[in-house]
Amino acid sequence: MHKIVLKKQLSHDMFWIEFEAPFVAKKAKPGQFIIFRVDEYGERVPITMAGTNKETGTVTLIFQAVGRSTMLLSQLEVGDYIQDVVGPLGKPTHMEGLKKVCVVGGGTGNALAYPVARGLAEAGVKVDMVSGFKTEELIVLKEEFEEAVDNFYLMTDDGSAGEKGFTTTKLEELIKAGNDYDEVITVGPPIMMKFVNEVTKPYGIKTIASLTALMIDGTGMCGGCRVSINGETKYVCVDGPEFDAAAVDWDVLIARNAYYHEEEKEERDHICR
Ligand code: FES
């Protein structure tokens, strides 16, 4: 059992939670994830860690209350307990040899992009961060990004905050302005990551996409998180979560992520009743 020591609400459905998990905190690196069960009946939910603190032995999650488990997690308070946590899982973000990187986050993917951007900056990499949201009310972690990275570019679809437009537009503008990125790392909706790759391809910039997939065991045994990479089956939980964006079969990923939308909606409606 893991005691919650801090909780903040970042927007109407985004939350920041810190809980005790000293063994995970000791070993975790940016880009890795955990699988948690909120209670003994809970499904196993994968989520990238937003941060860890070795001294306090705590792990931070930033998440959207969108399915059954994340809605239940959002209802817990400081002093309550999370049933169990497995991790750290997955491969850490590759940082060796990087000097200048652009991180592109979309919507709730910004919560997952934050530890990656901060980890790179702490490792001495120059980081430009492009964060996109639909509208001002959905913006999260603006101050945290501004503090962590070299340059922060805020985009909204409707222009209600930052610049009006898509993250891909800003990314292309930065590349055309002469920014010689060693790598672009993108986290967000698959359709956005697919188009980030379309933007970088003509410039030959290596592009890494952090993928989210359905997961069950988190150990490469169940096949639930399989993705198609260069025509080969890979598993997000053990081979990822980060992959060469040019090698991802985006259509397969988008189709697989939509499999359980109806069931998730039913559970959500049930909890909200
Ligand atoms: Fe089972 Fe990845 S979650 S193979």
Boltz pocket constraint, residues with backbone or C-beta under 6 A from the ligand:
constraints:
  - pocket:
      binder: B
      contacts: [[A, 214], [A, 215], [A, 216], [A, 217], [A, 218], [A, 219], [A, 220], [A, 221], [A, 222], [A, 223], [A, 224], [A, 225], [A, 226], [A, 235], [A, 236], [A, 237], [A, 238]]
      max_distance: 6.0
